[in-house]
Amino acid sequence: MDPMTQKSNNPRHRYHWPFADPADAVESGQQLLKEFKRIRDGIKKVFHAYRSARRNSLIGPQT
């Protein structure tokens, strides 16, 4: 990682999934909590899909 730019020297290991920032939500109370959970669940879904594909690429698909 380049300390001046905080950028990886190896772009193969850079990933970006553009999730909304729940702190930017204008809702309050239960609606705000619902928005945080929606984004959290989206991150979890992408992470699990990534992890599964990464595992499969290393050891092959599970049968």
Beta strands, then each sheet from edge to edge (+ up, - down):
end
